[in-house]
Amino acid sequence: MARLTYYTATTLDGFIADPDDSLAWLMRQDQDEQGPLNYEDFIKDIGAIVMGSTTYEWVLAHDPGNWAYAMPAWVMTHRDLPLPAVEGEGADVRFAQGSVREVYDAMVVAAGGKDLWVVGGGDLVGQFADEGLLDEVITYIAPVTLGAGRPILPRRFDLELLEATQNKAFIAARYRFVGVLAEDRPPTLEG
Ligand SMILES: NC(=O)c1ccc[n+]([C@@H]2O[C@H](COP(=O)([O-])OP(=O)(O)OC[C@H]3O[C@@H](n4cnc5c(N)ncnc54)[C@H](OP(=O)(O)O)[C@@H]3O)[C@@H](O)[C@H]2O)c1
């Protein structure tokens, strides 16, 4: 079964971008690109990705003329957005809205047995998690606090820490997604 992973970087206080969608705080950090939980190893097993429109527009604006993803990509939006302006074969980008379950099912088929990556942002990851479709969270925690910004996962959930190690400036951590926060679950018959 394809696994859906949220692979991202966050500040210590839980933001994946600042209020103006800047990632400057992230880009200047030192990391070992061959080190623990690195992107190169992660992306080898990924057969389809999904992202929200803010993330998509950030990627288009910051890397114009290039599309870094070889696998099919879904972009969630209610708007008419442009396709990436790339030369040659182009990019496989599909726009969708509404139910993330339908998108998930299409991604599983497109991925042909490989795993799935939800790039962000946090609320979109929450939509997959609400449907019980999220399996893992891998995050690089940067030694930065911002006080405000785009939250990593704005929901009340429990996760289980599977792995945590240093990668230069970062803590690289991997979690299993458990589900609704224990305190929010309805009481069982046993109490
Ligand atoms: N630190 C990292 O590693 C990292 C990773 C990923 C992203 N980021 C950054 O974090 C920020 C995330 O931005 P964000 O929090 O605004 O999240 P986002 O998920 O990128 O974008 C949210 C937007 O996606 C659209 N959307 C979401 N769910 C939808 C659905 N079910 N159906 C239709 N449309 C849907 C909506 O926009 P419309 O309908 O108006 O289009 C919504 O406002 C960006 O700046 C991004 O660059 C950082």
The ligand as an SDF file (V2000), in Angstrom:
LIG
                    3D

 48 52  0  0  0  0  0  0  0  0999 V2000
    9.0890   24.7470    4.9970 N   0  0  0  0  0  0  0  0  0  0  0  0
    8.7760   23.9120    4.0140 C   0  0  0  0  0  0  0  0  0  0  0  0
    9.4620   22.8950    3.8070 O   0  0  0  0  0  0  0  0  0  0  0  0
    7.5480   24.1880    3.1970 C   0  0  0  0  0  0  0  0  0  0  0  0
    6.9020   23.1200    2.5730 C   0  0  0  0  0  0  0  0  0  0  0  0
    5.7530   23.3720    1.8650 C   0  0  0  0  0  0  0  0  0  0  0  0
    5.2730   24.6740    1.7790 C   0  0  0  0  0  0  0  0  0  0  0  0
    5.9450   25.6750    2.3620 N   0  0  0  0  0  0  0  0  0  0  0  0
    5.4450   27.0660    2.3020 C   0  0  0  0  0  0  0  0  0  0  0  0
    4.4010   27.1540    3.2630 O   0  0  0  0  0  0  0  0  0  0  0  0
    3.3730   28.0080    2.7720 C   0  0  0  0  0  0  0  0  0  0  0  0
    2.0780   27.2090    2.7630 C   0  0  0  0  0  0  0  0  0  0  0  0
    1.0350   28.0300    2.4010 O   0  0  0  0  0  0  0  0  0  0  0  0
   -0.4910   27.7480    2.8930 P   0  0  0  0  0  0  0  0  0  0  0  0
   -0.4950   27.5000    4.3430 O   0  0  0  0  0  0  0  0  0  0  0  0
   -1.3080   28.8500    2.2990 O   0  0  0  0  0  0  0  0  0  0  0  0
   -0.8800   26.3750    2.2210 O   0  0  0  0  0  0  0  0  0  0  0  0
   -1.0580   25.7460    0.7390 P   0  0  0  0  0  0  0  0  0  0  0  0
   -1.6260   24.4010    1.0170 O   0  0  0  0  0  0  0  0  0  0  0  0
    0.1900   25.8230   -0.0290 O   0  0  0  0  0  0  0  0  0  0  0  0
   -2.1480   26.6410   -0.0010 O   0  0  0  0  0  0  0  0  0  0  0  0
   -3.4430   26.7920    0.5300 C   0  0  0  0  0  0  0  0  0  0  0  0
   -4.4210   27.0620   -0.6000 C   0  0  0  0  0  0  0  0  0  0  0  0
   -4.5960   25.8720   -1.3990 O   0  0  0  0  0  0  0  0  0  0  0  0
   -5.9350   25.8170   -1.8960 C   0  0  0  0  0  0  0  0  0  0  0  0
   -6.5690   24.6160   -1.3510 N   0  0  0  0  0  0  0  0  0  0  0  0
   -6.2350   23.9040   -0.2240 C   0  0  0  0  0  0  0  0  0  0  0  0
   -7.0400   22.8370   -0.0750 N   0  0  0  0  0  0  0  0  0  0  0  0
   -7.9040   22.8430   -1.1170 C   0  0  0  0  0  0  0  0  0  0  0  0
   -8.9760   21.9920   -1.5260 C   0  0  0  0  0  0  0  0  0  0  0  0
   -9.3350   20.8900   -0.8250 N   0  0  0  0  0  0  0  0  0  0  0  0
   -9.6450   22.3060   -2.6690 N   0  0  0  0  0  0  0  0  0  0  0  0
   -9.2930   23.3920   -3.4060 C   0  0  0  0  0  0  0  0  0  0  0  0
   -8.2880   24.2450   -3.0610 N   0  0  0  0  0  0  0  0  0  0  0  0
   -7.6110   23.9730   -1.9330 C   0  0  0  0  0  0  0  0  0  0  0  0
   -6.6190   27.0980   -1.3900 C   0  0  0  0  0  0  0  0  0  0  0  0
   -6.3320   28.1580   -2.3160 O   0  0  0  0  0  0  0  0  0  0  0  0
   -7.1860   28.6460   -3.6120 P   0  0  0  0  0  0  0  0  0  0  0  0
   -8.4080   27.7950   -3.7150 O   0  0  0  0  0  0  0  0  0  0  0  0
   -7.4730   30.0740   -3.3500 O   0  0  0  0  0  0  0  0  0  0  0  0
   -6.2410   28.4800   -4.7530 O   0  0  0  0  0  0  0  0  0  0  0  0
   -5.8190   27.4100   -0.1390 C   0  0  0  0  0  0  0  0  0  0  0  0
   -5.8870   28.7690    0.2740 O   0  0  0  0  0  0  0  0  0  0  0  0
    3.8190   28.4850    1.4060 C   0  0  0  0  0  0  0  0  0  0  0  0
    4.4780   29.7280    1.5440 O   0  0  0  0  0  0  0  0  0  0  0  0
    4.8410   27.4370    0.9730 C   0  0  0  0  0  0  0  0  0  0  0  0
    5.8030   27.9500    0.0840 O   0  0  0  0  0  0  0  0  0  0  0  0
    7.0580   25.4560    3.0920 C   0  0  0  0  0  0  0  0  0  0  0  0
  1  2  1  0
  2  3  2  0
  2  4  1  0
  4  5  1  0
  4 48  2  0
  5  6  2  0
  6  7  1  0
  7  8  2  0
  8  9  1  0
  8 48  1  0
  9 10  1  0
  9 46  1  0
 10 11  1  0
 11 12  1  0
 11 44  1  0
 12 13  1  0
 13 14  1  0
 14 15  2  0
 14 16  1  0
 14 17  1  0
 17 18  1  0
 18 19  2  0
 18 20  1  0
 18 21  1  0
 21 22  1  0
 22 23  1  0
 23 24  1  0
 23 42  1  0
 24 25  1  0
 25 26  1  0
 25 36  1  0
 26 27  1  0
 26 35  1  0
 27 28  2  0
 28 29  1  0
 29 30  1  0
 29 35  2  0
 30 31  1  0
 30 32  2  0
 32 33  1  0
 33 34  2  0
 34 35  1  0
 36 37  1  0
 36 42  1  0
 37 38  1  0
 38 39  2  0
 38 40  1  0
 38 41  1  0
 42 43  1  0
 44 45  1  0
 44 46  1  0
 46 47  1  0
M  CHG  2   8   1  16  -1
M  END
$$$$
